[in-house]
Amino acid sequence: MEWMDQVEQDMELSLSENQRIALEEAVQRRIGEALEQADEQHIKQMEGLRQEMEKASHQVETMRRQRFEEQVDRTLQEAKAKNRDAVLALLDMDKVELNDQGNLTGLQEQVNALRASDGYLFEEGCLTGSKGNFGREMDPMGPIGLSDAIARHYHRR
């Protein structure tokens, strides 16, 4: 009966070995499933982050474009351009950039050159010597009433 005991021991070992193999296969399957889930979650997270980055990048670009346009408008206002669109049509905006400090480079030089060559596009500031003005500067605050004009006249002395 010794050989029976030996066969039983061999069968137990064989069953144990098969169980161990089955257990390892089950563990490997679970690990694979967990990795697939983690990959799917990771992919979803990465897609979400990519979309957030695109949105933030779009917002930054929109803000930068707005800042650029505001700076251009301010520069043209300060230059007293009569017709913004006409002046813009004559400027080379490809040479104008918004630097890291939020200031325009290349615009003021073009505006100055345009003012020199086509001054009629810009107001000259205070008008002098017009017919009803008798050579005096016009009031920058616009026309005033007779009583205000008299009061101003006597306060200047």
Secondary structure, 3 states (H helix, E strand, C coil): CHHHHHHHHHHHHHHHHHHHHHHHHHHHHHHHHHHHHHHHHHHHHHHHHHHHHHHHHHHHHHHHHHHHHHHHHHHHHHCCECCHHHHHHHCCHHHCEECCCCCEECHHHHHHHHHHHCHHHECCCCCCCCHHHCCCCCCCCCCCCHHHHHHHHHHHC
